[in-house]
Amino acid sequence: MIKGLCKESLFEEALALLSEMEDNDCLPNIVTFETVIRALFEKDENDMAKKLLW
């Protein structure tokens, strides 16, 4: 689902879903974070991507 949101450039929704996962003790793995970060960089959303890296 997160990959689909990123593919459609719905990054706010993807980040909200990540947050909701964490709130429900369903911790995203490295593949999930890499998917979001890579999509953000590809769409020149560098500031958002950097926030996830820190």
Secondary structure, DSSP 8 states (H G I E B T S, - for coil): -HHHHHHTT-HHHHHHHHHHHHHTT----HHHHHHHHHHHHHTT-HHHHHHHH-
